[in-house]
């Protein structure tokens, strides 16, 4: 099993990272496992990137970034040790991931995101804190999870995924029943799947799909466990300002 190669400094530029985030622009995408739904759950939106974030993408990617090549991920080889690993999908600007990685040095953290300014922001923070237990992948989360060995993760966090509120866009929602099964298979026994959303209709769909997954069982200590394992995100603060309820799910992988 080969460790995924790192993007060298001279190629960790906008075109390289855009290709990683957009399989349609990646020549190697045809040989990779297809999205189980055939659609992507995200849109790569243009965003203002600061000079510091751009430098981080170019200079810090070899240290923290992983070039996902559509092959199985060997997490112990990736981090240089065997330790419990948390995967955060869609980490935004990375504040939650950065805070947890700094506070839990005995745990490894793998973040997946396609928004380049957010990735640059996280890389700057990771370097400033001199973290060694954090790695970042810029790619669609679905084929990444498909390539994780069964039982590779102790925890998965998906905090405020895009709700795609229009009915015609529901097929783009990341958290569908098929993907929840993939996440459950990637968890070790008693591993945690932690999901938060502020969109009521999405929460109802997630609740039904979680309950239907035979690999998972609901955690009985949700408030204590959930509150201690995440930072409030800007999406949560925005949802609270708009009067949205916060719907939090914590499930465990069955033994």
C-alpha positions as CSV (number, residue, x, y, z in Angstrom):
1,X,0.0,0.0,0.0
2,X,1.6,3.2,-1.1
3,X,1.5,6.5,0.9
4,X,-0.3,9.2,-1.2
5,X,2.3,11.5,-2.7
6,X,2.6,15.1,-1.6
7,X,2.2,18.0,-4.0
8,X,5.7,19.5,-4.6
9,X,6.1,23.2,-4.0
10,X,6.3,24.2,-7.6
11,X,2.9,22.5,-8.4
12,X,1.0,23.5,-5.3
13,X,-0.5,26.4,-7.2
14,X,-4.1,27.4,-8.2
15,X,-4.3,25.1,-11.2
16,X,-3.0,22.0,-9.3
17,X,-5.3,22.6,-6.3
18,X,-8.2,23.3,-8.6
19,X,-7.6,20.0,-10.4
20,X,-7.6,18.2,-7.1
21,X,-10.9,19.8,-6.1
22,X,-12.5,19.4,-9.5
23,X,-12.3,15.8,-10.8
24,X,-13.6,17.0,-14.2
25,X,-10.4,19.0,-14.6
26,X,-8.2,16.2,-13.5
27,X,-6.8,13.8,-16.2
28,X,-6.5,11.0,-13.7
29,X,-10.1,11.2,-12.5
30,X,-11.4,8.6,-14.9
31,X,-9.4,5.8,-13.2
32,X,-10.7,6.7,-9.7
33,X,-13.7,5.2,-7.9
34,X,-16.9,7.0,-9.1
35,X,-19.1,9.0,-6.7
36,X,-21.8,6.6,-5.6
37,X,-24.4,9.2,-6.6
38,X,-22.7,10.4,-9.8
39,X,-23.0,14.0,-8.7
40,X,-20.8,16.3,-6.5
41,X,-22.1,17.7,-3.3
42,X,-20.2,21.0,-3.7
43,X,-19.4,23.8,-6.1
44,X,-16.0,25.3,-6.2
45,X,-16.8,29.0,-5.7
46,X,-14.3,31.7,-6.5
47,X,-13.3,33.5,-3.3
48,X,-10.9,36.2,-2.3
49,X,-7.6,34.7,-1.2
50,X,-5.1,36.7,0.7
51,X,-1.4,36.9,-0.3
52,X,-0.6,35.0,3.0
53,X,-3.0,32.3,2.2
54,X,-1.6,31.9,-1.3
55,X,1.9,31.7,0.0
56,X,0.7,29.0,2.5
57,X,-0.7,27.0,-0.3
58,X,2.6,27.1,-2.2
59,X,5.0,26.8,0.7
60,X,3.2,24.7,3.4
61,X,1.4,22.2,1.2
62,X,4.5,19.9,1.1
63,X,4.4,19.8,4.9
64,X,0.6,19.3,5.5
65,X,-1.0,18.6,2.1
66,X,-1.8,15.2,0.6
67,X,-2.2,14.7,-3.1
68,X,-5.1,12.2,-3.2
69,X,-4.4,9.9,-6.1
70,X,-7.4,7.6,-5.9
71,X,-5.5,4.9,-4.1
72,X,-6.1,3.5,-0.6
73,X,-4.9,5.8,2.2
74,X,-2.4,4.3,4.7
75,X,-3.0,6.6,7.6
76,X,-0.2,5.3,9.9
77,X,2.3,5.9,7.0
78,X,0.7,9.3,6.3
79,X,1.2,10.5,9.9
80,X,4.3,8.5,10.8
81,X,2.6,6.7,13.7
82,X,-0.4,4.8,14.8
83,X,-2.9,7.0,16.6
84,X,-6.7,7.5,16.7
85,X,-7.7,9.6,13.7
86,X,-10.5,12.1,13.2
87,X,-11.7,13.0,9.7
88,X,-13.4,16.4,9.3
89,X,-15.3,16.8,6.0
90,X,-15.8,20.3,4.7
91,X,-13.8,22.1,7.4
92,X,-14.4,25.7,6.0
93,X,-11.7,28.0,7.4
94,X,-10.4,25.2,9.6
95,X,-10.9,26.8,13.0
96,X,-12.5,23.7,14.6
97,X,-9.9,21.4,13.1
98,X,-7.0,23.6,14.1
99,X,-8.3,24.0,17.7
100,X,-8.8,20.3,18.1
101,X,-5.5,19.3,16.6
102,X,-3.7,21.7,19.0
103,X,-5.6,20.5,22.0
104,X,-5.4,16.7,21.3
105,X,-1.7,16.0,20.3
106,X,-2.3,12.2,20.8
107,X,-4.9,12.1,18.0
108,X,-4.3,12.6,14.3
109,X,-6.6,14.9,12.2
110,X,-7.3,14.7,8.5
111,X,-9.3,17.5,6.9
112,X,-11.0,17.5,3.5
113,X,-12.0,20.8,1.9
114,X,-12.2,22.3,-1.6
115,X,-12.3,26.0,-0.7
116,X,-8.7,27.3,-1.3
117,X,-8.9,30.4,1.0
118,X,-10.0,28.1,3.8
119,X,-7.3,25.6,3.1
120,X,-4.7,28.4,3.1
121,X,-6.1,29.8,6.4
122,X,-5.8,26.4,8.0
123,X,-2.2,25.8,6.7
124,X,-1.1,29.1,8.2
125,X,-2.6,28.2,11.6
126,X,-1.1,24.7,11.5
127,X,2.4,26.1,10.8
128,X,2.0,28.8,13.5
129,X,1.1,26.2,16.1
130,X,3.9,23.8,14.7
131,X,1.4,21.0,14.5
132,X,2.6,17.5,13.4
133,X,-0.8,15.7,13.7
134,X,-2.7,17.4,10.9
135,X,-3.0,16.7,7.2
136,X,-5.2,18.2,4.5
137,X,-6.7,16.9,1.3
138,X,-8.3,19.1,-1.4
139,X,-10.7,16.7,-3.1
140,X,-14.3,15.4,-3.2
141,X,-14.9,13.6,0.1
142,X,-16.9,10.7,-1.5
143,X,-14.1,9.0,-3.4
144,X,-11.7,9.7,-0.5
145,X,-13.9,7.8,2.0
146,X,-14.4,5.0,-0.6
147,X,-10.6,4.5,-0.4
148,X,-10.3,4.4,3.4
149,X,-9.7,1.0,4.8
150,X,-12.5,-0.4,6.9
151,X,-12.1,0.6,10.6
152,X,-9.4,3.2,9.8
153,X,-11.1,6.1,11.7
154,X,-12.1,6.7,15.2
155,X,-14.2,9.7,14.4
156,X,-15.9,11.6,11.5
157,X,-17.2,15.1,11.9
158,X,-19.4,16.8,9.3
159,X,-20.3,20.3,10.7
160,X,-23.0,22.3,8.8
161,X,-22.7,20.7,5.3
162,X,-24.4,22.6,2.5
163,X,-28.1,21.9,2.9
164,X,-28.9,22.4,-0.8
165,X,-32.4,23.6,0.2
166,X,-34.1,23.6,-3.3
167,X,-35.8,20.3,-3.9
168,X,-34.2,19.8,-7.3
169,X,-30.7,20.1,-5.6
170,X,-31.4,17.5,-2.9
171,X,-29.4,14.9,-4.9
172,X,-26.3,17.1,-4.3
173,X,-26.5,16.7,-0.5
174,X,-23.4,15.1,0.9
175,X,-25.2,13.1,3.6
176,X,-27.2,10.5,1.7
177,X,-27.9,7.0,2.9
178,X,-25.2,5.5,0.7
179,X,-22.5,7.9,2.0
180,X,-23.5,7.4,5.6
181,X,-22.9,3.6,5.1
182,X,-19.5,4.4,3.7
183,X,-18.7,6.6,6.7
184,X,-19.8,3.9,9.1
185,X,-17.7,1.3,7.4
186,X,-14.6,3.5,7.7
187,X,-15.1,3.8,11.5
188,X,-13.6,1.3,14.0
189,X,-16.0,-0.4,16.4
190,X,-17.4,2.3,18.8
191,X,-16.0,5.0,16.5
192,X,-18.1,8.2,16.4
193,X,-20.0,9.9,13.6
194,X,-20.8,13.5,14.5
195,X,-23.0,15.6,12.3
196,X,-24.5,19.1,12.9
197,X,-26.9,21.1,10.7
198,X,-29.1,24.1,11.2
199,X,-31.5,23.2,8.3
200,X,-34.6,21.5,9.6
201,X,-35.6,19.6,6.5
202,X,-32.0,18.3,6.0
203,X,-31.9,17.3,9.7
204,X,-35.1,15.2,9.2
205,X,-33.5,13.4,6.2
206,X,-30.2,12.8,8.1
207,X,-32.1,11.5,11.1
208,X,-33.9,9.0,9.0
209,X,-30.8,7.9,7.1
210,X,-28.8,7.4,10.4
211,X,-31.6,5.4,12.0
212,X,-31.8,3.2,8.9
213,X,-28.0,2.4,8.9
214,X,-27.6,-1.0,10.5
215,X,-23.9,-0.3,11.2
216,X,-24.7,2.6,13.6
217,X,-26.4,3.1,16.9
218,X,-27.3,6.3,18.6
219,X,-25.0,7.6,21.4
220,X,-26.7,8.0,24.7
221,X,-24.5,10.8,26.0
222,X,-24.9,13.2,23.1
223,X,-24.8,16.6,24.9
224,X,-21.6,15.8,26.9
225,X,-19.8,14.1,24.0
226,X,-20.8,16.6,21.3
227,X,-20.2,19.7,23.3
228,X,-16.6,18.7,24.1
229,X,-15.6,17.8,20.6
230,X,-16.3,20.8,18.4
231,X,-15.9,24.6,18.1
232,X,-18.9,26.7,17.1
233,X,-18.5,27.6,13.4
234,X,-19.5,30.7,11.6
235,X,-22.3,28.8,9.9
236,X,-23.6,27.9,13.4
237,X,-23.4,31.5,14.5
238,X,-25.2,32.7,11.3
239,X,-27.9,30.0,11.8
240,X,-28.4,31.1,15.4
241,X,-28.8,34.7,14.3
242,X,-31.4,33.7,11.8
243,X,-33.3,31.8,14.4
244,X,-32.5,28.3,13.1
245,X,-32.5,25.4,15.4
246,X,-29.2,23.5,15.8
247,X,-29.6,19.8,15.1
248,X,-26.8,17.6,16.4
249,X,-26.4,13.9,15.7
250,X,-23.9,11.6,17.4
251,X,-23.9,7.9,16.4
252,X,-21.5,5.1,17.2
253,X,-20.2,2.2,15.0
254,X,-21.7,-1.0,16.2
255,X,-19.2,-3.6,17.6
